[in-house]
Amino acid sequence: IKKARPVIIATQMLESMTTNPIATRAEVNDVANSVIDGADALMLSGETSLGKHPLKAVNTMRKIIRDIEASDHNISKNTEDRELLDDGRFLTNAICLNATHIAKQTKAKAIITITYSGFNTTKVSSFRPHAFIHAFTNNHTILNTLSLVWGVQGFYYEGASTTSQTIKETKEILKKQRHLKKGDLVVNIASMPARERGTTNMMKISKV
């Protein structure tokens, strides 16, 4: 989390379910602890590709993840503040961190990122915010990658000519797909001018 590097845990998470319909207590603990530790994604392999109970394995993992995320062990409730590192992207890092703080303070429903490289989205995710993260990009490759990053839902979006229009359109897309509703607060981060793939240098709070 501190290095903002996505982590996927995929080491025999529910190995016994390759042949058995019920996971062992140790396996349930392993999955739960992975969620508590803040892993971006958990992966099944043999359990679903060769196992006798692939759907039960997926449903078991989903239930464990949801139960932990709904509990006081949710990583968003247990993440300590950390200092910003000047790694050459200090401005972007600062905006991403403060976007998560403002989202928490205002109880915003979502943080909306406009990205091409995926950096600002991954950075926001690394702070494990309470709000959902919705990433909009016209980069198909990074769109697939972002699907594995904690708390992120990606959308393909060509982009408007101005930042204001982009903010308006992304909110309309999320409202239309029922991720947001009228009156919800959101935090947008992007780069200005909109057509340039530069450093994230803009943050805006607005209502849907």
C-alpha positions as semicolon CSV with decimal commas, in nm:
position;residue;x (nm);y (nm);z (nm)
1;I;0,000;0,000;0,000
2;K;0,274;0,246;0,094
3;K;0,448;0,193;-0,240
4;A;0,117;0,215;-0,434
5;R;0,191;-0,119;-0,599
6;P;-0,111;-0,343;-0,667
7;V;-0,081;-0,685;-0,503
8;I;-0,262;-1,000;-0,615
9;I;-0,258;-1,301;-0,382
10;A;-0,294;-1,626;-0,570
11;T;-0,131;-1,905;-0,373
12;Q;-0,370;-2,196;-0,326
13;M;-0,625;-1,982;-0,146
14;L;-0,897;-2,250;-0,134
15;E;-0,695;-2,550;-0,243
16;S;-0,908;-2,807;-0,060
17;M;-1,211;-2,699;-0,265
18;T;-1,049;-2,856;-0,570
19;T;-1,209;-3,177;-0,445
20;N;-1,421;-3,076;-0,142
21;P;-1,733;-2,855;-0,144
22;I;-1,636;-2,677;0,179
23;A;-1,320;-2,479;0,257
24;T;-1,109;-2,550;0,564
25;R;-1,096;-2,309;0,856
26;A;-0,731;-2,232;0,777
27;E;-0,821;-2,140;0,418
28;V;-1,103;-1,912;0,532
29;N;-0,859;-1,743;0,769
30;D;-0,604;-1,699;0,488
31;V;-0,859;-1,531;0,262
32;A;-0,989;-1,311;0,546
33;N;-0,639;-1,204;0,648
34;S;-0,553;-1,117;0,288
35;V;-0,850;-0,880;0,278
36;I;-0,762;-0,734;0,618
37;D;-0,404;-0,676;0,498
38;G;-0,543;-0,477;0,204
39;A;-0,465;-0,698;-0,095
40;D;-0,592;-0,555;-0,424
41;A;-0,720;-0,886;-0,558
42;L;-0,745;-1,251;-0,463
43;M;-0,715;-1,521;-0,728
44;L;-0,834;-1,877;-0,768
45;S;-0,662;-2,109;-1,013
46;G;-0,685;-2,487;-0,981
47;E;-1,001;-2,454;-0,772
48;T;-1,189;-2,319;-1,074
49;S;-0,993;-2,456;-1,371
50;L;-0,964;-2,818;-1,256
51;G;-1,176;-2,837;-0,942
52;K;-1,502;-3,022;-0,893
53;H;-1,678;-2,724;-0,733
54;P;-1,572;-2,408;-0,923
55;L;-1,887;-2,206;-0,854
56;K;-1,885;-2,294;-0,485
57;A;-1,521;-2,190;-0,464
58;V;-1,594;-1,851;-0,621
59;N;-1,900;-1,796;-0,403
60;T;-1,707;-1,895;-0,090
61;M;-1,431;-1,645;-0,165
62;R;-1,683;-1,372;-0,251
63;K;-1,870;-1,425;0,077
64;I;-1,553;-1,408;0,286
65;I;-1,441;-1,089;0,110
66;R;-1,780;-0,921;0,151
67;D;-1,808;-1,018;0,517
68;I;-1,467;-0,872;0,598
69;E;-1,528;-0,554;0,397
70;A;-1,856;-0,503;0,584
71;S;-1,687;-0,545;0,921
72;D;-1,468;-0,324;1,138
73;H;-1,169;-0,500;0,983
74;N;-1,225;-0,317;0,653
75;I;-0,889;-0,176;0,543
76;S;-1,049;0,167;0,484
77;K;-1,122;0,191;0,855
78;N;-0,773;0,086;0,959
79;T;-0,535;0,271;0,730
80;E;-0,296;0,512;0,899
81;D;-0,209;0,849;0,749
82;R;0,130;0,856;0,587
83;E;0,369;1,121;0,467
84;L;0,387;1,208;0,100
85;L;0,704;1,104;-0,074
86;D;0,861;1,337;-0,328
87;D;0,918;1,075;-0,597
88;G;0,896;1,319;-0,888
89;R;0,517;1,328;-0,880
90;F;0,464;1,520;-0,559
91;L;0,180;1,735;-0,697
92;T;-0,016;1,433;-0,820
93;N;0,048;1,246;-0,496
94;A;-0,076;1,544;-0,292
95;I;-0,395;1,580;-0,496
96;C;-0,469;1,208;-0,475
97;L;-0,415;1,198;-0,099
98;N;-0,627;1,507;-0,035
99;A;-0,901;1,375;-0,266
100;T;-0,938;1,078;-0,030
101;H;-0,940;1,304;0,277
102;I;-1,203;1,535;0,131
103;A;-1,415;1,242;0,016
104;K;-1,414;1,109;0,372
105;Q;-1,487;1,445;0,534
106;T;-1,774;1,525;0,298
107;K;-1,898;1,165;0,276
108;A;-1,868;1,180;-0,101
109;K;-1,999;0,873;-0,279
110;A;-1,722;0,854;-0,536
111;I;-1,380;0,970;-0,645
112;I;-1,377;1,003;-1,023
113;T;-1,038;0,990;-1,194
114;I;-0,956;1,082;-1,552
115;T;-0,643;0,895;-1,649
116;Y;-0,434;0,765;-1,937
117;S;-0,144;0,599;-1,757
118;G;-0,351;0,485;-1,458
119;F;-0,107;0,645;-1,213
120;N;-0,350;0,878;-1,036
121;T;-0,609;0,600;-1,002
122;T;-0,361;0,354;-0,855
123;K;-0,233;0,623;-0,619
124;V;-0,584;0,708;-0,497
125;S;-0,650;0,337;-0,445
126;S;-0,334;0,302;-0,238
127;F;-0,485;0,535;0,023
128;R;-0,781;0,293;0,056
129;P;-1,057;0,559;0,058
130;H;-1,410;0,505;0,185
131;A;-1,556;0,627;-0,145
132;F;-1,581;0,417;-0,461
133;I;-1,318;0,491;-0,725
134;H;-1,444;0,527;-1,083
135;A;-1,169;0,555;-1,344
136;F;-1,232;0,690;-1,694
137;T;-0,973;0,629;-1,966
138;N;-0,937;0,585;-2,340
139;N;-0,644;0,348;-2,291
140;H;-0,775;-0,008;-2,337
141;T;-0,462;-0,165;-2,191
142;I;-0,472;0,029;-1,866
143;L;-0,849;-0,024;-1,844
144;N;-0,792;-0,398;-1,813
145;T;-0,516;-0,346;-1,558
146;L;-0,727;-0,117;-1,341
147;S;-0,987;-0,391;-1,302
148;L;-0,741;-0,562;-1,065
149;V;-0,673;-0,255;-0,852
150;W;-0,846;-0,224;-0,513
151;G;-1,176;-0,038;-0,514
152;V;-1,158;0,064;-0,881
153;Q;-1,422;0,031;-1,150
154;G;-1,301;0,129;-1,494
155;F;-1,490;0,286;-1,783
156;Y;-1,380;0,343;-2,140
157;Y;-1,421;0,711;-2,223
158;E;-1,286;0,908;-2,517
159;G;-1,289;1,238;-2,332
160;A;-1,441;1,577;-2,397
161;S;-1,269;1,890;-2,524
162;T;-1,269;2,061;-2,184
163;T;-1,223;1,948;-1,826
164;S;-1,561;2,094;-1,724
165;Q;-1,737;1,897;-1,996
166;T;-1,552;1,582;-1,898
167;I;-1,662;1,618;-1,536
168;K;-2,021;1,670;-1,644
169;E;-2,022;1,373;-1,881
170;T;-1,858;1,128;-1,639
171;K;-2,114;1,211;-1,371
172;E;-2,394;1,162;-1,623
173;I;-2,253;0,821;-1,720
174;L;-2,236;0,707;-1,357
175;K;-2,584;0,839;-1,286
176;K;-2,726;0,666;-1,593
177;Q;-2,569;0,337;-1,484
178;R;-2,705;0,389;-1,131
179;H;-2,369;0,413;-0,959
180;L;-2,469;0,762;-0,847
181;K;-2,795;0,941;-0,785
182;K;-2,905;1,302;-0,785
183;G;-2,762;1,492;-0,492
184;D;-2,459;1,268;-0,437
185;L;-2,129;1,442;-0,376
186;V;-1,829;1,339;-0,588
187;V;-1,462;1,433;-0,604
188;N;-1,310;1,465;-0,951
189;I;-0,938;1,465;-1,022
190;A;-0,783;1,518;-1,364
191;S;-0,521;1,712;-1,556
192;M;-0,574;2,049;-1,720
193;P;-0,589;2,117;-2,010
194;A;-0,811;1,812;-2,069
195;R;-0,649;1,707;-2,398
196;E;-0,300;1,688;-2,250
197;R;-0,179;1,370;-2,081
198;G;0,001;1,556;-1,810
199;T;0,035;1,558;-1,435
200;T;-0,285;1,547;-1,232
201;N;-0,322;1,908;-1,126
202;M;-0,695;1,959;-1,066
203;M;-0,948;1,854;-0,802
204;K;-1,312;1,953;-0,790
205;I;-1,597;1,869;-0,553
206;S;-1,946;1,879;-0,699
207;K;-2,296;1,738;-0,675
208;V;-2,457;1,503;-0,923
